[in-house]
Amino acid sequence: MSDLVGTCPKNFWEEWILEGDAAGDPESGQEWGWFTRDRQAGLMDPGDRFYVVAHGKLRGWAPVTGVYYAAEYNQWQICRKGGAVACTIDQAIPGFRGLRRVWWKREDEKPFPDWKKK
């Protein structure tokens, strides 16, 4: 299991939510991708969790459906569909580049009904 976390840039937050299949949305059946040059993406497998941080807080996770490498662009694509879960932890998380391994325990996660608010 390689659960990873990435930061959504502040200026892309609303647009990222509108992409679709956000936590609480009905599933569209479409697959969505998170693009990164961080090689850690290659450690992930379908079923792992990809967590997202934005505006200093953990916002939730989505189950990974696939991970692909595009050599011509030198980037990875972490794919997801519906089934995202809004959650947070009692810790501020400053934004960062690339990916990080999850450093908290799943038991520390709690529901985050207002996850879309800045």
Salt bridges, closest charged atoms under 4 A:
ASP3 OD2 - ARG106 NH2 2.71
GLU14 OE2 - LYS118 NZ 2.90
ASP90 OD1 - LYS110 NZ 2.37
GLU109 OE1 - ARG49 NH1 3.34
